[in-house]
Amino acid sequence: MVDKLSLIQGNLKAPKGQMNKFGGYKYRSAEDILESVKPLLSEHGLILTLSDEMVMVGDRVYVKATARLTDGQSEVQTTAFAREEESKKGMDGSQVTGASSSYARKYALNGLFCIDDTKDSDATNTGAGTPAKKKAPAKSIYEKSLAHINNSKDKASAVKLILGKYESELTKDQVKKLKALGNLAEVIK
């Protein structure tokens, strides 16, 4: 299962198919991710399910979304939370809950498939007030690490080696995801 998940993480291309007209930026929705991942799931014989649970934290309601991936034998899951606004102009209660659910599901999927939603400020800023020229981005250490782990027979050892050498050059989120991948490889051995 870890091998299949790693292949999907390495091959998934989920374009940012939505546009925020107010902010002038593109973003991807949970639906964009699902549209892109479904053919890969079918190719590898995996089933993805999403579920929500309402959770009270203090006096606030959160939607806890869980993304589960299974091959029928073993399962991997991630969760993400989104807080419901008490009210949002132009939305009734069910729409507020739905928006929180979509947001939480998107981030549960991001975690499961190692999708990084952060912007690279260097890609859009040349420092001279002119737009940066578009060029193919170089593979990051994280992407190279995932490829190396994917090609390794002992994935847990590969994760340990990579973290020992490159942990300081990775984001906290990337380190967390690699550690989870290493722990999962240990469990499945």
Buried (B, 14 or more C-beta within 10 A) or exposed (E): BBBBBBBBBBBBEBEEBEEEEEEEEEEBBBEBBBBBBEEBBEEBEBEBEBBBEEEEEEEEBBBBBBBBBBBEEEEBBBBBBBBBBEEEEEEEEEEBBBBBBBBBBBBBBBBBBBBBEEEEEEEEEEEEEEEEEEEEEEEBBBBEBBBBBBEBEEBBBBBBBBBEEBEEEBEEBBBEBBBBBBEBBBEBE
